Amino acid sequence: YDIELGNYNIVSVVEDITMSILEYVNDKGIELTFDTEIEEEIIACDPDKIERIILNLLSNAIKYTKENGKIYVNIGIPIPLSFIDILTSFFSRDKNIYISVADNGIGIPEQKLNTIFERYAQIDNKLTRRFNGSGIGLSLVKSLVEMHQGQIYVESKVNEGSRFIIRLPIRQVEDKNKKNTMLTKSKVEKCNIEFSDIYN
């Protein structure tokens, strides 16, 4: 993968791709909520890669969330934060934006959390065996996040759900590096590819 950075409103990029999958979520009987504490934040990113990241996390959330479940996408400060975390963030003048994708699905066993981003790592659970997949999705997500100089981590409890949190630095690039070409695939095409193992 090559990354082509431009200065984009990350809130709009994430909101657009989240809202574009409502049809899929409704078909599964799952409630999808998007919320943001920030109306606009221009950062250096490749929107095509950001869409791939968010689509992958959302497709996983759909796979592992039962009917009548809920998926939450949030942009802002990760919650809950301890008092120490809040103080550290304040005094360090945190120059990052945080994107979280959470669900109340089956969760991830504690012993799997340390390997979930490794290539070919999968959750060994009878509920998930009906889904085919190579297991490289989260490995790719981690790589794409790191290409943006960011980090991704996960919090999860079995039978309670999972939350993936992405930290991206707030920075900008020179205009000459801005990606002006149209995205290679429409959102509908990307959704069809990402969710093919769910619906085919």
Disulfide bonds with the S-S distance in Angstrom:
none
